[in-house]
Amino acid sequence: MYEINALKQEEGSFGFSFQEQLPGDLTRIKYIGREERTSTDYYWDGLLREKDTNFIFQYTLSGSGILELGQTIHPIHPGEAFIVKVPSDHRYYIPSHSEKWDFVFITLQGELAEQCWSFLQDTIGPILRIDPDSKLIRLLLKTYRETVDRKITDAYHASARGYEFIMECYRFAKKLEKTKALPVHVAQAVSFIQTNFHHPITLNDMAKASSLSKYYLIKQFNEYLHATPIQFLTKIRIEQATQLLLNTNLPIKKIATEVGFSNDNYFNKVFQKMMGMSAGTFRQCKTPINHIIFD
């Protein structure tokens, strides 16, 4: 039997309780979550936590925090992740000058996770600069959303997701020298869009999340992402919709609202324009879509 225990409601942290030992038991997810902390009471000491060996990946969406490794202090900004092993000599917390720390994290266990963390430490270090639109962060957010929606239903599925995340970490490390990091403010806007696409957000909301004017935000998106913020939001929504069309039996009207459209008529118009076919035809074709390109 396999259980998922919510440590918080919805936008929060979830613990995975395994009552079945998997063959080999090479990796498994122990915790996953998305939190926004605003109090300096948020403080973790890697030598004072549970004795089980865990491997933590924590990615900052907005705000900032501090990671201390021994006597070395590392500020953690939007678009940056840190990796640590528990137990080990580290601490992470919200400093007094930070208003908040909004982050998504995953905690893994097992031999494969340990090997991956050692590789990342040796090749990159404890701090990883990662674009929020990278496959790695999109996978992390997708796994989190699946957990929130109770779609990870057994130990095998959860272990597969953990293994997939580890493999994406390796892919990221191998291609690191080819990546072009987004400016911090653009990364903040992208993170905001990725985590709030299912809500009725506006250009003003995106600009506020990035601390930029909406006009400069549009200019920055066009330069780095070759799309406007609204086009990027629509791309994320349609990508999410294609996954729901291919992998669920949800009615199209429900899918439209799940991905942030106000009604199914507008959703169908946008889908037809971007994909060249209706949502119903797309579902019947079962066409695998990995990327959406704007003109």
C-alpha positions as a printed Julia matrix, in Angstrom:
295×3 Matrix{Float64}:
   0.0    0.0     0.0
   1.14   3.55   -0.78
   0.01   6.77    0.83
   0.61  10.47    0.23
   0.32  12.55    3.37
  -0.3   16.26    2.87
   1.75  18.28    5.33
  -0.23  21.33    4.2
  -3.34  21.9     2.14
  -2.85  22.31   -1.63
  -0.03  24.85   -2.13
   2.25  23.28    0.46
   4.42  20.26    1.24
   3.62  16.59    0.78
   5.26  13.55    2.32
   5.29  10.13    0.66
   4.83   7.15    2.98
   5.98   3.85    1.48
   4.58   0.67    2.92
   5.91  -1.43    0.08
   9.62  -2.0    -0.5
  10.42  -1.61   -4.19
  12.82  -4.01   -5.93
  16.3   -2.53   -5.69
  14.94   0.59   -3.97
  17.43   2.78   -5.85
  15.53   6.05   -5.58
  12.29   7.36   -4.13
  10.64  10.68   -3.37
  10.29  11.44    0.31
   8.93  15.0     0.18
   7.89  17.51   -2.47
   6.37  20.94   -2.04
   6.0   24.56   -2.93
   6.1   27.11   -0.1
   6.25  30.86    0.44
   7.96  31.66    3.71
   8.0   35.17    5.16
   9.32  34.67    8.7
  12.92  34.36    9.84
  11.64  31.44   11.92
  12.19  29.41    8.74
  15.57  27.82    9.54
  16.96  24.35    8.88
  20.2   22.92   10.26
  21.47  19.91    8.34
  23.01  18.37   11.44
  19.84  18.61   13.55
  17.34  16.95   11.23
  16.19  13.35   10.95
  18.95  10.75   10.78
  17.73   9.2     7.53
  19.9   10.15    4.56
  18.04  12.58    2.29
  19.0   14.62   -0.76
  17.32  18.02   -1.15
  16.9   20.12   -4.29
  15.32  23.53   -3.58
  14.63  26.05   -6.36
  13.85  29.72   -5.69
  10.89  31.18   -7.59
  10.97  34.64   -6.0
  12.38  36.35   -2.94
  15.68  35.15   -1.52
  17.29  32.99    1.13
  20.67  32.01    2.49
  22.55  28.7     2.32
  25.5   28.24    4.66
  27.94  25.44    3.93
  30.36  25.21    6.83
  31.62  28.8     7.16
  30.69  29.82    3.58
  27.56  31.9     2.99
  25.7   31.66   -0.33
  22.82  34.06   -1.08
  20.11  32.22   -3.06
  18.24  34.32   -5.64
  15.34  33.66   -8.05
  16.36  31.19  -10.71
  18.85  29.47   -8.42
  18.66  26.05   -6.79
  20.79  24.54   -4.09
  21.47  20.88   -3.41
  22.36  19.47   -0.01
  22.63  16.14    1.7
  21.04  15.48    5.07
  22.72  15.04    7.45
  25.63  17.37    6.65
  27.12  20.65    7.85
  24.75  23.17    6.27
  22.01  25.61    7.2
  19.44  27.44    5.08
  17.1   30.18    6.19
  15.46  33.54    5.43
  17.78  36.46    6.27
  16.37  39.52    7.99
  16.62  41.66    4.83
  14.44  39.3     2.75
  10.68  39.85    2.69
   9.96  36.31    1.54
  11.35  33.1     0.1
   9.09  31.44   -2.45
  10.44  28.06   -3.55
   9.68  24.58   -4.82
  11.61  21.59   -3.53
  11.99  17.84   -3.8
  13.62  15.49   -1.31
  14.9   12.17   -2.62
  16.34   9.06   -1.03
  18.34   6.17   -2.4
  21.59   5.25   -4.06
  20.86   6.93   -7.41
  20.06  10.23   -5.74
  23.34  10.1    -3.79
  25.32   9.42   -6.97
  23.59  12.28   -8.78
  24.16  14.79   -5.97
  27.86  13.84   -5.84
  28.13  14.34   -9.61
  26.41  17.74   -9.45
  28.62  18.86   -6.57
  31.76  17.85   -8.48
  30.76  19.35  -11.85
  28.74  22.45  -10.89
  28.83  22.94   -7.15
  26.07  23.32   -4.55
  24.39  26.25   -6.34
  22.73  25.72   -9.72
  21.6   28.61  -11.92
  18.61  27.23  -13.86
  16.17  28.98  -16.17
  12.6   28.55  -14.9
  11.56  27.45  -18.4
  14.14  24.64  -18.44
  12.99  21.04  -18.73
  14.34  20.36  -15.25
  12.21  22.99  -13.5
   9.18  22.26  -15.64
   9.47  18.6   -14.66
   9.75  19.52  -10.98
   6.67  21.73  -11.17
   4.78  19.05  -13.12
   5.62  16.41  -10.49
   4.5   18.79   -7.77
   1.19  19.48   -9.53
   0.62  15.74  -10.03
   1.16  15.28   -6.31
  -1.28  18.08   -5.45
  -3.86  16.55   -7.78
  -3.3   13.06   -6.27
  -2.2   11.64   -9.62
   0.86   9.84   -8.21
  -0.96   6.82   -6.91
   1.62   4.18   -6.01
   5.24   3.59   -5.05
   6.25   2.56   -8.56
   4.9    5.75  -10.1
   6.59   7.89   -7.45
   9.9    6.09   -7.88
   9.68   6.57  -11.66
   9.13  10.29  -11.17
  12.14  10.47   -8.84
  14.28   8.61  -11.37
  13.07  10.92  -14.17
  14.07  13.96  -12.11
  17.54  12.53  -11.48
  18.06  11.85  -15.18
  17.0   15.41  -16.01
  19.55  16.69  -13.48
  22.25  14.8   -15.38
  21.01  16.2   -18.69
  21.07  19.71  -17.28
  24.64  19.29  -16.02
  25.83  17.93  -19.35
  24.34  20.86  -21.29
  25.17  23.55  -18.76
  27.82  25.23  -20.89
  25.27  25.74  -23.69
  22.59  27.45  -21.62
  21.95  31.19  -21.52
  20.68  32.29  -18.14
  17.7   34.6   -18.0
  18.02  37.9   -16.16
  16.72  37.65  -12.6
  13.6   39.77  -13.23
  12.66  37.78  -16.33
  13.2   34.53  -14.4
  10.86  35.84  -11.7
   8.15  36.54  -14.27
   8.58  33.12  -15.9
   8.36  31.4   -12.52
   5.24  33.39  -11.7
   3.61  32.35  -14.98
   4.54  28.69  -14.57
   3.12  28.47  -11.07
  -0.01  30.59  -11.68
  -1.0   29.86  -15.29
  -4.21  28.17  -14.11
  -5.36  31.47  -12.53
  -6.67  34.55  -14.44
  -3.37  36.47  -14.4
  -2.7   39.65  -16.4
   0.32  41.46  -17.83
   0.18  43.79  -14.83
   0.4   40.78  -12.51
   3.47  39.5   -14.37
   5.12  42.93  -14.27
   4.49  43.19  -10.54
   6.0   39.74   -9.96
   9.13  40.75  -11.89
   9.45  44.27  -10.4
   9.63  45.65  -13.96
   7.35  47.95  -15.9
   5.11  46.01  -18.25
   6.69  47.72  -21.26
  10.23  46.76  -20.26
   9.05  43.26  -19.36
   7.68  42.83  -22.9
  11.01  44.0   -24.32
  12.97  41.56  -22.13
  10.69  38.63  -23.01
  11.05  39.34  -26.71
  14.84  39.47  -26.35
  15.32  36.32  -24.27
  12.26  34.18  -25.01
  11.24  35.46  -28.45
   7.66  35.95  -27.3
   5.63  38.45  -25.32
   4.66  37.58  -21.73
   1.07  36.93  -22.85
   2.27  34.67  -25.68
   4.46  32.8   -23.2
   1.51  32.4   -20.81
  -0.65  31.11  -23.66
   2.1   28.68  -24.69
   2.27  27.25  -21.16
  -1.52  26.93  -21.01
  -1.77  25.16  -24.37
   1.12  22.84  -23.5
  -0.67  21.9   -20.29
  -3.91  21.43  -22.21
  -2.27  19.06  -24.7
  -1.07  16.88  -21.84
  -4.55  16.75  -20.32
  -6.09  15.97  -23.71
  -3.65  13.13  -24.32
  -3.51  11.65  -20.83
  -6.93  12.19  -19.25
 -10.61  11.79  -20.08
 -11.54  15.22  -18.73
 -14.15  17.07  -20.8
 -12.68  19.83  -22.96
 -14.7   22.43  -21.06
 -13.07  21.28  -17.81
  -9.6   21.28  -19.37
 -10.11  24.87  -20.52
 -10.75  26.07  -16.97
  -8.02  23.81  -15.51
  -5.35  25.59  -17.58
  -6.62  29.11  -16.98
  -9.0   29.98  -19.83
 -12.16  31.85  -18.88
 -14.36  29.67  -21.1
 -14.12  26.77  -23.51
 -15.12  28.81  -26.58
 -12.1   31.09  -26.22
  -9.9   28.09  -25.41
 -11.0   26.33  -28.59
 -10.28  29.42  -30.71
  -6.76  29.75  -29.26
  -6.1   26.03  -29.54
  -7.24  25.95  -33.18
  -5.03  28.93  -34.05
  -1.9   27.56  -32.37
  -2.24  23.87  -33.14
  -3.98  24.0   -36.52
  -6.8   21.75  -35.32
  -9.51  21.71  -32.71
  -8.92  20.3   -29.24
 -11.32  17.45  -30.02
  -9.48  16.53  -33.22
  -6.15  16.72  -31.41
  -7.39  14.31  -28.74
  -8.57  11.83  -31.37
  -5.27  12.0   -33.28
  -3.2   11.34  -30.12
  -0.39  13.37  -31.71
   2.69  13.67  -29.45
   3.54  17.36  -28.96
   6.69  18.41  -27.11
   7.1   22.03  -28.18
   4.93  24.87  -29.45
   6.53  27.47  -31.72
   5.15  30.97  -32.17
   5.54  33.07  -35.29
